[in-house]
Structure formats: C-alpha cells, structure tokens
C-alpha cells in the first residue's frame, strides 16, 4: 500500500491518521485469492447465452432454407431462359423458312402467269391457223398443224399445276 503524507505542519493530523491506517493494513493477513461469483447472475447469463445460441441455430436453418429456395429458383430461371432461347431460335428459323417459301411461291406465280400468257398466245396462234386451214382451199399435207388432240401436259413442278402445251409437228 502507498501512503501519501505531507511535511507541512497544517496537515499533521491527516498525516498521522494516514500512517495509523497504513500500520493497521500492514497487519492484515489474507489467504489465497478466491473469485467470488454470484451464481444467480451466472445462471441468467448462461440462460441468455443458450437462448442466443438457439435463436442463432433457428436463423441459420432459416437462412439455409432461403438459400436452397433461391438456388432452386435460379436453376428454374436458367432452364426457362434456355427454353426461351431455343424457342426464339426456332422462331427465327421458321420465319426464314416462311420468307423463303413466300419468295418461291411468288416466283412460281410469276412463272405460272408467264406460262399462261405464253399458252394463250400459242392457243390464239393455233386457233388462227385452224381457221386458215379450214377456210383455205389449199392444204399442204406436208405441214402438221396443231389441233385440240395435239395438246399434251407439260411435266409439272412440285407445288405447281400442270400446264397444257401445244405440240407442233
């Protein structure tokens, strides 16, 4: 123990009192140091700790369930994204096929129109020649003129109607 004393005459009473107290303290004998613990406070602290641990476990389980749910949803979203991507690619492919077939149909219609006009021209020529043949007194047997019997079908292309063609000898 440390004792503070003053050399001043005014503080003589206090200095003597402090020295007497220090002498009494010096005579006290202490045993080994023992920690005094309030068991009720310790029990309260242990109960609070156990309650906190229990709440922590419950929250950890809840977090794990949420993480599992999130992972499941992410997997489903990825699957749906893949399906969406595949369907989008198929749509583009089918649109390309539709454009190609539309183009082919337009070309076929143009060919049909052109061939129909050609056929009409040939039929008109055939009709004109037939009129001339029947109205003309001079018929040359060495020439062959078209008749209704000489019409034959042209080989048709897939998707196109077959056309009649006039054969000339």
Number of C-alpha atoms within 10 A of each C-alpha: 5 5 9 8 14 12 8 8 8 9 11 13 10 13 17 13 11 14 14 12 11 14 10 9 11 10 8 7 6 6 5 5 6 6 6 6 8 8 9 9 10 11 11 11 12 12 12 12 12 12 12 12 12 12 12 12 12 12 12 12 12 12 12 12 12 12 12 12 12 12 12 12 12 12 12 12 12 12 12 12 12 12 12 12 12 12 12 12 12 12 12 12 12 12 12 12 12 12 12 12 12 12 12 12 14 12 12 15 13 12 13 16 12 12 15 14 12 13 16 12 12 16 18 12 13 19 15 11 15 16 11 13 14 10 10 9 8 9 11 8 7 7 9 10 14 19 15 12 8 13 15 13 10 12 12 11 9 7 8 13 11 14 15 16 17 18 16 12 9
